[in-house]
Amino acid sequence: MGLFHSILGSQHFFNGDHRHWILTNLYEANLANAGGISWSSLFAAAIWQIWKQRNEHTFHGTPHSSGTTLHRSISWAKYYDNFAAGIARRQKPIIEDKGWTEPPSGWYCLNTDGAVTTVNGAGKIGGVIRNHDGGWEIGFRKNIRSSTVLQAELWGIYEGLLLAKSIGCAKLNIQSDISQAIALVTEVNPRRNQLSLVRTIAKLCSSNWEVSFEWIPRGG
């Protein structure tokens, strides 16, 4: 609980049964002590990062500090709050929310993730490719140079495409929780986009295989 001690001033957070604890914090309207972001967003991001890093430590022995977890959680929470505010102004999301679905038989699924530190803008990306039954095929993770969350997600998609191509995937469904990234790579003519990375992704997708994109809200 050291992570939550660093951003909370109230002891009531650490009391209560698990179900009540989770629901209460997910619906908490008060602002967190971390740059004016909503507590519900920060709580959800922190739980997700703790779970991810626990798995990384268990399966790969990767060490993580509470400071790293906190920075990543704040970064994701800020992004979500800013994105949600943008949706409220537009009154509808860029991409229709379809929820998570397994790919059809014979298809593979690429899920990507990216994060950017608030200290120097350095990014980390990762992804996993599964078959239509949900079975793990292969995964990747790497550091990237100074970046934005959107750029990190695009790099994750690019690296995932290269990896999928290398293992012979003929049909690939790419799922991302960054709707702006999906909007860019599925626009009318992405090969003429001003971003070279979007053009490169579009070129990869147009080679001899089937590629589809889907926006999957985090936790969906």
Backbone hydrogen bonds, N-H to C=O, Kabsch-Sander energy under -0.5 kcal/mol:
donor,donor_aa,acceptor,acceptor_aa,energy
5,H,1,M,-2.0
6,S,2,G,-1.3
7,I,4,F,-1.0
8,L,4,F,-1.0
13,F,10,S,-0.6
14,F,11,Q,-1.6
15,N,12,H,-1.5
21,W,17,D,-2.5
22,I,18,H,-2.7
23,L,19,R,-2.4
24,T,20,H,-2.6
25,N,21,W,-1.8
26,L,22,I,-2.1
27,Y,23,L,-1.5
28,E,25,N,-0.6
32,A,37,I,-2.6
33,N,7,I,-0.9
34,A,32,A,-1.1
36,G,32,A,-0.6
37,I,34,A,-0.7
39,W,30,N,-1.9
40,S,28,E,-0.8
42,L,38,S,-2.0
43,F,39,W,-3.1
44,A,40,S,-2.1
45,A,41,S,-2.4
46,A,42,L,-2.6
47,I,43,F,-2.5
48,W,44,A,-2.1
49,Q,45,A,-2.5
50,I,46,A,-2.6
51,W,47,I,-2.2
52,K,48,W,-2.5
53,Q,49,Q,-2.7
54,R,50,I,-2.1
55,N,51,W,-2.0
56,E,52,K,-2.3
57,H,53,Q,-2.1
58,T,54,R,-2.6
59,F,55,N,-2.9
60,H,56,E,-1.9
61,G,57,H,-1.1
62,T,56,E,-1.5
69,T,65,S,-2.0
70,L,66,S,-2.5
71,H,67,G,-2.4
72,R,68,T,-2.4
73,S,69,T,-2.4
74,I,70,L,-2.7
75,S,71,H,-2.2
76,W,72,R,-2.4
77,A,73,S,-2.5
78,K,74,I,-2.7
79,Y,75,S,-2.1
80,Y,76,W,-2.5
81,D,77,A,-2.6
82,N,78,K,-2.5
83,F,79,Y,-2.7
84,A,80,Y,-3.1
85,A,81,D,-2.1
86,G,82,N,-1.7
87,I,83,F,-2.1
88,A,84,A,-2.2
89,R,85,A,-1.6
90,R,86,G,-1.9
91,Q,87,I,-2.2
92,K,87,I,-0.5
98,K,96,E,-0.8
98,K,215,W,-0.8
100,W,220,G,-2.0
107,W,104,P,-2.2
108,Y,171,K,-2.5
109,C,130,R,-2.9
110,L,173,N,-2.8
111,N,109,C,-0.6
111,N,128,V,-2.4
112,T,175,Q,-1.3
113,D,126,G,-2.5
115,A,124,K,-2.4
117,T,122,A,-2.7
121,G,117,T,-1.1
123,G,144,I,-1.4
124,K,115,A,-2.5
125,I,142,K,-2.7
126,G,113,D,-2.3
127,G,140,F,-2.3
128,V,111,N,-2.1
129,I,138,I,-3.2
130,R,109,C,-2.6
130,R,128,V,-0.5
131,N,135,G,-2.2
134,G,131,N,-2.0
137,E,129,I,-2.9
138,I,129,I,-1.3
140,F,127,G,-2.4
142,K,125,I,-2.3
144,I,123,G,-2.8
147,S,121,G,-3.0
152,A,148,T,-2.6
153,E,149,V,-2.2
154,L,150,L,-2.3
155,W,151,Q,-2.5
156,G,152,A,-2.1
157,I,153,E,-2.3
158,Y,154,L,-2.4
159,E,155,W,-2.8
160,G,156,G,-2.3
161,L,157,I,-2.4
162,L,158,Y,-2.2
163,L,159,E,-2.2
164,A,160,G,-2.8
165,K,161,L,-2.5
166,S,162,L,-1.9
167,I,163,L,-1.2
168,G,165,K,-1.2
169,C,164,A,-2.4
172,L,210,E,-2.9
173,N,108,Y,-3.2
174,I,172,L,-0.6
174,I,212,S,-3.3
175,Q,110,L,-3.1
175,Q,173,N,-0.6
176,S,214,E,-2.1
179,S,177,D,-0.8
181,A,178,I,-0.6
182,I,178,I,-1.6
183,A,179,S,-2.6
184,L,180,Q,-2.0
185,V,181,A,-2.0
186,T,182,I,-1.2
187,E,184,L,-0.8
192,R,189,N,-1.9
193,N,190,P,-1.6
196,S,194,Q,-0.6
199,R,195,L,-1.9
200,T,196,S,-2.3
201,I,197,L,-2.3
202,A,198,V,-2.4
203,K,199,R,-2.1
204,L,200,T,-2.2
205,C,201,I,-2.4
206,S,202,A,-1.3
207,S,204,L,-1.3
209,W,207,S,-2.6
210,E,170,A,-2.7
212,S,172,L,-2.5
214,E,174,I,-2.4
216,I,176,S,-2.6
216,I,214,E,-0.6
220,G,217,P,-2.9
